[in-house]
Amino acid sequence: MRIGIEAQRLFRKRKHGIEFVAIELIKNLQILDKRNQYFIFVKPDDDNTCVSETENFKIIEIKAPTYPIWEQLALPHIVRKMKCDVLHCTSNTAPIYPKLPVIVTLHDIIYLEKSFLNIIRSKGTNYQRFGNIYRRIIVPGIVKSAKRIITVSEFEKKRIIDFFGLSSEANKVVSIYNGVSKHFKKIENTSELEQVKKRYGLPDDFILFLGNTDPKKNTANVLKAYAAFLMSYPGKIDLVILDYDTEQLAQQLDEIGLGELTENIHLTGYVVNNDLPAIYSLSKLFLYPSLRESFGIPLLEAMCCGTPVITSNTSSMPEVAGDAAFFVNPEESSEITEAIVKLNRNNELRNELIQKGYTRSAEFSWEKMARNVLKIYESIKN
């Protein structure tokens, strides 16, 4: 087979979840499949070393001024030129008129569950709002025309089937779990830990929160919970927030009336993926009380690094975390506070969650994910 994989943002310097999923898929397929011919379609960008060509994997850079033009015009043209038998689009959208069988990975359909008005009023960035509107326009047609739809949890699979009324063709939607990269492990090397600590100016004791401007990350409730924790717990434990900037934090704190909290919060900015294991290892616990997730790879990353996890009792998070996390209602900041206090005071509970985290995270691997995706490719041939 001649298999095309859309990985438009693969070479971007600042990668996030979807890009790492595509990287791991490609790298593991390169190990598993020496028979089929692959064409990886990307946009030229700064980091062109994250994936390399092999004998049966060719990387093709496609230039286009905007993402819609890249995806809807340039990509179908090159796919036809390469005579692909199937195209796998890895990041929620796909060409409307591909003229060949398409497999699309729908990581989530959160943007379809909101009205246009709510998207426009969203506190996310303009880039996030535009992306959500574009997906909202494109995805319903793609779901109808796609040969198969891959999603990342049973929770999201049910959401997709229910939303699009696919119960009569439910086998069109396949749930394949994400994995966790092998470099996520407890870092014991004090020199490495000190280097990362110095690089990001990290405090001695801190709680870790993976923020960003996406409203689903529940930043306001996390900040309220942390403020209440400071009032009820003796000693100084800072809050470290990844992927957030000073202006965003100031605006958020001003909106919830907690401007004085600034001195207890440390912002790292964007953290390169290879530094994350050390940061997880240095943190006392990891906060991930999102309002909605389709999977939640950071849950597994933290568990691999021996970090106790607080997460939500909603959407996919119980499915992924199993019995290895402290669950809270993300809408109730008081529950988040209570969980933080308990995990700081109860060492027995901390150790129990750490050990369960090691066991739970070991159940997920990118190799397993790639094997299951390869089965989908080969089912199209048949």
C-alpha positions, 0 to 999 in steps of 0.5 A: 500500500501507498499510505499518506499521513497528514502531519502538517504541524509536525515541524513546528518548534513549539509542539503540543499534544497532537504533534507528539501523537503524530511523531510517535505514530510515525516513529513506531510505524517506521519500526513496525512496518517495513512493507508499505510505502509511506508519505508524510506530508508536512509544512516547512518549519523550524524543527525538521529533525524530529522525524527522519526519512527511512527506506519506506518513509518519505517526508514531503514538505508542502508550502501554502500561505494558510492552513485551509489552503494547505489542507483543502488545495495543496494536500489533495494535489500532492496526495494524488501525485504520490498515488496514495491508496489511503490518506490518514489525517491526524489532527481533526480535519481533512480535505473535503474532496480528497478523491481517495479513502480517508481515515481521520483522527478526531481527538475530540469534538469539543468545538462542535458542542459549543455555539458559534457565539460561545466560540467567538466569546471564548477566552482562548486566543484568536488562533484557537477561536479560528481553529475551532470555527474552521473545524466546526465548518469542516468536520461534519462533512468529513465524518460522513465521507471518511472511511474510518474515524479514529478517536482516543478514548471510549468516552470520545467515541460515544460522544462522536457516535451520539453527536453525529447519529452514527449508531447504525454504523458505529463500527466506523468509529474506532477508539485507540488509546494514546501512549506515553513516551519512554523518556517520561520516567522518574528522574533521580539524577540530581545534576539533571534536576538542578539544571532543569530547575535553574533553566526555568527558575523553579522554586524548591517546593511547588505544585505543577499545573499545565495551564494554557489559554484554552478555557477547558483547562479550568485555570480560574478554578485552579487559581481559586483552589490554590489561593484557598490552599495557601490560607489553610496550609502552613508553609510555602508551596508555590504554584508552577504553571506551564505554557502561560504568560504574565499578561494572561495570568494578570488578566485571569487573576484580576477577573477572579479578584486574586491579584495578590496571588502573583508572588506565589506563582511561577510561570515557565513559559513553553517547556521543551518536551525533554525537560518535562520529566525533570519538572514532573519529578521535582513537583510535589503533585500534578493538577489536571482538573480539566473541564473536558478532555478526550484523553489526557496524555499529561496524566500518564506522563506525571504517573510515569515520573512518580508524581501524584495526580489530581484530576477530574471525575468527568469525561475521559479522565477516569477512563485513562487514570483508572484507580491511580489518581485523586478525582475531584469535581472540576467545577468545585474549587473547594474539592480541588483545594481539599485534594491538594491539602490531603495529598500534602498531609497524607504520605500514605495516600501519596505513596499509594497513588504514586505506586498505582500511577506507575502500574497504570501508566505502564498499560499505555504505549505508542507501539500498541497505538501504532499497531492498532492504527496499522490494522486500520490502514490494512483494513482499508485495503481489504 
